[in-house]
Amino acid sequence: MALTREFKETVMQLCQDPQYRRALLVEALESYLEGEVAVGNALLRDYLNGTQSFVDVARALRMQESGLRRMLSANGNATAKNLFRLFKVCQKREGISSPREFMGLAFD
């Protein structure tokens, strides 16, 4: 299903709020932990699209942007190693200083 322009603009606007961005990351992590990989992928795509950071994050991961997009597609099948690396980069972008702090956000 294609996203409407209105939805994309709404996500981009919401992503201006640091708490919303963190919530997207937390929801993505919780989705993965619950076995909802497609939902986790969609939430991470929303985060990266909303923050316009696909290029920067792909560069930080030393991968092609297209590879990152494929990894987070509806049928994406990322390795645990790549997902953890991705969360670490996003965590750093959001100023979350430690995995413990990130996990605290996830389970508050």
Secondary structure, 3 states (H helix, E strand, C coil): CCCCHHHHHHHHHHCCCHHHHHHHHHHHHHHHHCCCHHHHHHHHHHHHHHCCCHHHHHHHHCCCHHHHHHHCCCCCCCCHHHHHHHHHHHHHHCCCCCHHHHHHHHCC
